[in-house]
Amino acid sequence: MSKSHTLSKTAFLRGLQCSKALYFYRHQPHLKDPIPPARMAAFSRGHEVGFYARRLFPGGADAYAEANGKAGKTVERTQELIAGGQNIIYEAGFVHEGVLAIVDILVRDTNGWKAYEVKSSLRLTRTYHQDAALQYFVLKGAGINIVDFSLVHLNGNYVRRGPVETDKLFVIVSVKDYAEKQLPDIAEKVAKQKLVLNETQAPEVEIGVHCFSPYECDFRGQCWKNIPAGSVYELSGISRQEQERLYRAGYQFPEQVPPEEMLPKLARLQATTRLINAPVIESEKIRAFLGTLTKGIIFLDIENFQPAIPRYEATFPFMALPFAYSIHHRLVDGTIVYHSFLAEPGSDPRKTFLEKFLSDTQGNDSILSYDAGAERAALLMLRKQFPEHSMEIEQRLARLSDLILPFTEGWYHHPKMSGSVSLKNVLPALVPELHYNDLKIQNGSHAMAVYEKMETMTDLFELAVQREALEEYSRLDTLGMVKIFEVLELGAAELPAA
């Protein structure tokens, strides 16, 4: 069996999405966009789930690790393990027709080999099936007697009670029949992708919806570099297909889209505010919204993390667990009082979070969050898990309002928001001196990734640095809400009704 390869599974899946991305991946990898922290966290989560799934089939040998992560050596070591009678192999490597496949778990029984590919998700996608079909193509072509090929994913219905029950945590789905039917198609696609890789330059592929599906391409920065900022590809509330149609029709910017194009309200506001270079403000509606709130206001942001493997009792895969909050409490006299909480990494945060949160939110002042779905969900979860505090939590829920409402309703739209109502866009548009650009942590996904990573840190200095970064990010979220609220107050008070 040859150990050299032209295509890997990762390269093949790229090629299915875009032949140009495949070429760049192989021949010009330096053009790749930086990997965002959230995606790095997803990689780490995948490794964690993959190692955990090995408990389904304990006692195996890791061919990839024993080969020091070298593809050719992994293929060689796999053959040695098979020949030596090893019945369970992790990261088993094979090459067929110049395609490399490294299978998560390979198990031999009396009838032959069963392969298992592990996915750190709650459901299976078409991409996962194509992934399995390619690996089946390689294993079968390499002469392995594959009697079954299965995808293994997390069970969303599993709730941890005591130690994790691995057999209940995972769901095993055979996809051998599907993979068998796909063999001719896989062979054809492999041949086409090899032709692409043999070309002397990247194929011409126009940008489009495929740049985002099934995943956002990490060569998008290269292919989209000539698309100007603020183009119709940033129009709010319409599909990527519709954005592309408008761009192909000659409308490069939102303000160029004519009235006969029936845009959603926020997209039309985006075009209008760019055209007049000024915000559109419906002051009466903003005044009515502000009138529903008390004079004193608790500005609240809650940060959650979602471990794939249930860490604690009565939790399930990817359950959102609150680990931090930030509060800027504006008292009736205008004084600001700051409260915050950040759980110790590695400990169950729920009870300590709840106790301090209830203490810091006493009274009857309105609680205001931005896009309050996460806050509401966290409180509902805590109400269910701590019924002894249900009345107190219900009282907080009754006081909770959403600061995003004036923006989703279009009562306040600034041209610099670029059609987005995300806090990360609204804040610098309304309050230019406040932004996230200089922070070590710049969004919630990054915050979640950092917190999970802190669980395994042993360097106390690095722990302190990351803790400070988390607190700085969370603090800006609620300080930003205070400043946005002040802009709304000013606009509602001084401007005539739109």
NORJO-V17010 format. One record per pair of residues at least 6 apart in sequence whose C-alpha atoms are under 6 Angstrom apart, sorted by the first residue. I is the first residue (numbers start at 1). J is the second residue. Records with the same first field share a line. If there is no record, write none. Layout:
I = J, J
This chain:
3 = 72
5 = 98, 99, 100
6 = 98, 99
7 = 99
8 = 99, 100
11 = 22
14 = 22
15 = 22
20 = 202, 203
23 = 197, 202
32 = 218, 219
33 = 218, 219
37 = 446
38 = 445, 446
41 = 449
46 = 120
49 = 120
50 = 118
60 = 88, 89
61 = 89, 90
62 = 89, 90, 91
63 = 74, 77, 78, 91, 92
64 = 74, 91
67 = 73, 74
74 = 93
75 = 93, 94
78 = 92
87 = 107, 108
88 = 106, 107
89 = 105, 106
90 = 104, 105
91 = 102, 103, 104
92 = 102, 103
93 = 101, 102
94 = 100, 101
96 = 138, 141, 142
101 = 135
104 = 117
105 = 115, 116
106 = 114, 115
107 = 113, 114
112 = 145, 147
113 = 145, 146, 147
114 = 146, 147, 148, 149
115 = 149
116 = 149, 150, 151
117 = 151, 152
118 = 151, 152
119 = 152, 153
121 = 153, 154
122 = 154, 155, 156
133 = 179
148 = 176
149 = 174, 175, 176
150 = 173, 174, 175
151 = 172, 173
152 = 171, 172
153 = 170, 171
154 = 169, 170
155 = 169, 170, 171
158 = 169, 316
159 = 314, 315, 316
160 = 313, 314, 315
161 = 313, 314
209 = 240
211 = 217
231 = 252, 253
232 = 243, 252, 253, 254
233 = 243
235 = 267
236 = 267, 419
251 = 257
254 = 271
255 = 271, 275
270 = 419
273 = 279, 415
274 = 415
279 = 413, 414
280 = 412, 413
281 = 411, 412
282 = 411, 497, 498
283 = 492, 497
284 = 497
286 = 492
287 = 492
293 = 366
294 = 365, 366
295 = 332
296 = 330, 331, 332, 365
297 = 329, 330, 365, 366, 367
298 = 329, 367, 368
299 = 327, 328, 329, 367, 368, 369, 478
300 = 326, 327, 368, 369
301 = 325, 326
302 = 324, 325, 375
303 = 322, 324, 325
304 = 320, 321, 322, 323
305 = 320, 321, 448
306 = 318, 319, 320
307 = 318
308 = 317, 318
309 = 317
310 = 316, 317
323 = 342, 343, 349
324 = 341, 342
325 = 340, 341
326 = 340, 474, 475
327 = 338, 339
328 = 337, 338, 478
329 = 336, 337
330 = 336
343 = 349
345 = 455
346 = 455
366 = 399
367 = 399, 400
368 = 400, 401, 402
369 = 402, 403
370 = 402, 403, 404
371 = 402, 404
372 = 402
383 = 390
406 = 412
407 = 421
416 = 429
417 = 425, 426, 429
428 = 434, 435
436 = 442
